[in-house]
Amino acid sequence: MTLDEFNLAPPETAAAMLLACAAIPEWSWDIIAARPFASADSLIEYAGALALRWRAKQVSNALARHPRIGERPVGHGADAGHSRREQSAVDPADARLAADLLEGNRRYEQRFGQVFLIHAAGRGGHDILARLRQRLEHSPEQEQRETALQLRKIALSRLQQELAPC
């Protein structure tokens, strides 16, 4: 979708695109209410500023749309497509890595009660695993902040991709 298309899109269409970036309805509607944007950069900047205000419950709810690292996303929606591209560097044929990610995810979910979230685009599977292991050492408060940061990175990266010229 181009910036002009986004600016002119019906609210429901724009919301669907934004919710595929981050499943936080309030964020989506606040962005939609601020249209039109003069440039893609101004939209990204505004979206990023709003994302700094996300509350823990909003982040927690948004995590439900994210698959575990190492699991292949199911479905054909925009968010599943984003996840497939973001996790493409995690080699499903590497059985040892897959087992380590599965175990790391299990330990992470047991410790923090949520799915492990990382901005995976451009990261290899072993790098992701190393970050997962490091983050297992975080306090719950540190991890809550880190998860929100990772979700913001994912959301803004996806938004940039959505606005890329066709």
SULWO-V176820 format. One record per pair of residues at least 24 apart in sequence whose ideal C-beta (glycine too) atoms are under 10 Angstrom apart, sorted by the first residue. I is the first residue (numbers start at 1). GAP is how many residues later the second one is. Records with the same first field share a line. If there is no record, write none. Layout:
BEGIN
I: GAP + GAP
END
This chain:
BEGIN
1: 161 + 162 + 163 + 165
2: 38 + 160 + 161 + 162 + 163 + 164
3: 32 + 33 + 34 + 35 + 36 + 37 + 38 + 39 + 40 + 160 + 162
4: 32 + 33
5: 158 + 161
6: 25 + 26 + 29 + 30 + 31 + 34 + 37 + 153 + 156 + 157
7: 25 + 28 + 29 + 30 + 31 + 36
8: 27 + 28
9: 26
11: 24
16: 61 + 62 + 63
17: 61 + 141 + 142 + 145 + 146
18: 29 + 137 + 140 + 141 + 144
19: 43 + 46 + 58 + 59 + 60
20: 45 + 57 + 58 + 59 + 60 + 61 + 62 + 63 + 135 + 138 + 139 + 142
21: 26 + 30 + 41 + 57 + 58 + 61 + 130 + 133 + 134 + 135 + 136 + 137 + 138 + 139 + 140 + 141
22: 25 + 28 + 29 + 32 + 36 + 37 + 40 + 43 + 44 + 57 + 129 + 130 + 132 + 133 + 134 + 136 + 137
23: 35 + 36 + 38 + 39 + 40 + 41 + 42 + 43 + 56 + 128 + 132
24: 26 + 27 + 30 + 31 + 33 + 34 + 35 + 37 + 38 + 41 + 127 + 131
25: 33 + 36 + 37
26: 24 + 27 + 28 + 29 + 32
27: 24 + 26 + 27 + 31 + 35 + 128
31: 128
37: 126
39: 124
40: 119 + 120 + 122 + 123 + 124 + 125
41: 119 + 122
43: 116 + 117 + 120
44: 111 + 112 + 113 + 115 + 116 + 119
45: 111
47: 105 + 108 + 109 + 112 + 113
48: 104 + 105 + 107 + 108 + 111
50: 102 + 105
51: 97 + 98 + 100 + 101 + 102 + 104 + 105 + 108
52: 96 + 97 + 100
54: 94 + 97 + 98 + 101
55: 93
56: 85 + 88 + 89 + 91 + 92
58: 90 + 93
59: 55 + 58 + 85 + 86 + 88 + 89 + 90 + 91 + 92 + 93
60: 53 + 54 + 55 + 84 + 87 + 88 + 91
62: 55 + 85 + 86 + 89 + 92 + 93
63: 51 + 52 + 53 + 54 + 84 + 88
64: 50 + 51
65: 50
66: 48 + 49 + 50 + 51 + 52 + 54 + 84 + 85 + 88
67: 48
68: 33 + 34 + 36 + 37 + 38 + 40 + 41 + 47 + 48 + 49
69: 32 + 33 + 35 + 36 + 39 + 46 + 47 + 48 + 49 + 51 + 54 + 56 + 59 + 60 + 62 + 63
70: 24 + 27 + 28 + 29 + 30 + 31 + 32 + 34 + 35 + 46 + 50 + 55 + 58 + 59 + 62
71: 27 + 30 + 31 + 34 + 44
78: 80 + 83 + 84
79: 79
81: 77 + 80
82: 39 + 72 + 73 + 75 + 76 + 79 + 80
83: 37 + 71 + 75
85: 35 + 36 + 73 + 76
86: 32 + 33 + 34 + 35 + 36 + 37 + 68 + 71 + 72 + 75
87: 31 + 33 + 34 + 36 + 38 + 41
88: 32 + 33 + 34
89: 31 + 32 + 33 + 34 + 35 + 36 + 37 + 38 + 39
90: 30 + 33 + 34 + 35 + 36 + 37 + 38 + 39
91: 33 + 34 + 35
92: 33
94: 31 + 32
96: 30
97: 27 + 28 + 29 + 31 + 32
98: 27
100: 25 + 26 + 29 + 32 + 33
101: 24 + 25 + 27 + 28 + 31
103: 26 + 29
104: 24 + 25 + 26 + 27 + 28 + 29 + 31 + 32
105: 24 + 27
107: 25 + 26 + 29
108: 24 + 25 + 27 + 28 + 30 + 35
110: 26
111: 24 + 25 + 26 + 27 + 29 + 32
112: 24 + 26 + 28 + 31 + 32 + 35
113: 27
114: 29 + 30 + 33
115: 32
116: 27 + 31 + 34
117: 26 + 29 + 30 + 31 + 32 + 33 + 34 + 36 + 37
118: 28 + 29 + 32 + 33 + 35 + 36
119: 30 + 31 + 32 + 33 + 34 + 35 + 36 + 37 + 38 + 39
120: 30 + 33 + 34 + 37
121: 32 + 33 + 36 + 37 + 40
122: 35
END
